[in-house]
Amino acid sequence: MPPVITAQDVPSHGHLEIATGTIVTPAARDLARERGVALVELPASQIRPPVDPARTIAIGADHGGFRMKETLKPVLLELGYLVLDVGTASEQPVDYPDLAEKVANAVATRQAAYGIMIDGAGIGSAMAANKVPGIRAALCYDRASARNAKEHNAANVLTLGGKMLTMSQAEEVLRTWLATPYAAGRHQARIDKITALEKKYAQ
């Protein structure tokens, strides 16, 4: 039996790729028309798997963090995340602000839930990422700093020092950071003040 597209499958915007021969219910067609969603029919082999931003992590590195990035990507996949790798693709020298911006922008535009950026020390990448509105990037170097950054500061980008941590230490920091929920409560007023500062000086 061919697959069936119902109104529940229609996204709020953009387009929807459907395999050739898919049955589209009248309600789904009406809703797609109402939302301006194009139904694009393709052979099943060309249908790309759906991307879930809530389970996507953007990761990037300069030449100093390239090896660590490649080591941590399988860890993210093991944890059930989709990986959006924005580069770099080798140990040839590149500028960390360019990659930090890509990671931060993916989070700010909600292409990814979180971002990870790695350079030699992790400091410059945190500075660069924090210039992007809506980003709270934190350099973490052990489990305590990883927990604090997420629990108290709602950090949405993690930066790591590729030359400062061993691979096992970096993995420990990453796992701790991802596993720690934001506590909200009394911390939210302080996060609101960070956001207010961002808006104040953006004018």
N, C-alpha and C positions, 0 to 999 in steps of 0.2 A: 504494500500500500504506500502511495507517495506521501511525503510529509505534508502537514497542514499548518498554515499560518493563520492564527486567530488575532483578534483585536489586542489581546494581551502581549503579543509578540511585536507590536508596532512601536518603534522608538518615538521619543518626543520630537526628534528633529533628525536631519541628515538623510541617510538612505538605508535601505534594508536589502541585503543580498540574499536571494533565494535560489535554490537549486532548480534547474529546468524540470518542469513537471510538477512542481509544488502546488498544492491546492491552497488558494487564498480565499478565505471566507468573505462574503459581501461586507460584513461589518468591518473586517480588517482593511479592505480596500477603501471603504468610506472614511475610516479613521486616518489612513495614510494620506488620502487626498486632503482631508481637513487639516492635517499637520504639515502638509507639504513634503511628506516623506516619499521619495522615489523608490519603487520596487524594482530592483535590478536583478534580472534573471540571468544566471550563469550556470555552466556545467558544475556538477557537484564537486569535482576535483579542484575547482577554482575558488570555492567558497572559503574565505578566511575565517578562522575561529573567532568567536566574539571576544572583544576585549573588555575586561571588567576593571575600570579604574580603581575600584575599592580594593582590588587584590593585586594591583600593579605597583611595582617599585621601580623608579628611574634610578639608574646607576651610571656614574661616570668617573673618570680618572684622568689625570695627566700622566706623563711618562713615569713619574715617580710612584704612582699608585696603580699602574696598569696590571702588574702581576697580582696584586691583592684583589683588584676588581675581578679578575678572571677566576681567582680562587673562591671568592664569595658568591659569585653568581649561582653555582650549583647548590649552595646552602639556601639561597632564596627559593630556588625551585623545589628543594626538599621540603621547605616550610609551606609550600603551596602557593607561592606568589608567582605572578607573571613578571618577567624582567624586561624593562625597557632600557637597553644599553645605548647611551648617547655618545659613547666613545671615551677615550681614544682607542685605536685598534692596534697599537704597537708601542714600543718603548722609544720611538722617535720623539724628540722634544716638542712639546706643545705648551700653550699657556693655560694654566689652571683656571683663570677667570672665565675663559670661553666655555669650558666644560661645566664649571659650576653654574653658569647662567643657564645652560641647557637643562641641567638637573632641576634647578630651582624653578625654571619656567614650566617644566612638565608638571610639577606639583602645584604651582600657582594657577595653572589653567585646568587643573583637575584631570590631566591625562594619567596621573599617578597619585596614589594616596600618600606615598612617602618618597623621599629621595636619599640617595647615598652618594657622597662625593669623596674621592680619595686623592690626595696629593702627597708630597713628601712628608710634610708635617701636619697637614689638615687645617692649619691656621688660616692661610690665605683663602682657601676654598670657603671656609665659614664666613669670612669677611665679604667675599664676592657674592655668595648666595644670599646673604642677608640684605643686600641692596635691592633684591627683587621684592616688590610689595607682597605681603602675605606670607613671607617665608620666615621661619624661626629655625635657623641652622645652628647646630651645636656640635662643637668638637668634643668627642668623648674618647677617653683613654683607659677606662676600666669599667667594671660593672656598676660601681657606685655613681660615676658620672653619667653613665648611660641611663640608669634608672631615674636619676634626678632630672635629666634633660627632658625626659618624656613625662614623668609623673607630675613635676612641678611647672615645667616650662612649655609643655605641649609642643616640643620640637618636632617639626615635620621634615627636616633634613638632618641627616647624620653625616658629619665629616670625620674622616679618619686619616691618620698619618701613616702612609705606606712604609716610611723608613723609621717610624717610631714604635711600631707594634710588630710582634711576630704574627704569623698567620693565625695561630691558635688564639692569641689574645684578641685579634680583630674579630674573629668569629664569635668569641665570647661576648664582646661588646655588642656586636650586631644582634645576636640572639636575645640578649638582655633588653636592648633598646626596643626591639620589635615586640617582645613579650610584655613590656610594661605599659599599662594603660594610663591615660591622663587622669589625674585625680579630680580635676575641676575644683568645686567647692571654693575654699578661700583663695586658691591659686588663680581663679578666673578673673578676679578684679585686677590682678597684676598683669595678666595676659592682655586684658582690655587696655591697660595703660601703655603697654608696648605697642599695641595697635594704634592707640591715640597718638603716640610719639611719631610713628611712621606717617600717619596722615598729616600731622602738624608740619613736619619738615619736607613733605612732598609738595607743598604749595609754593 
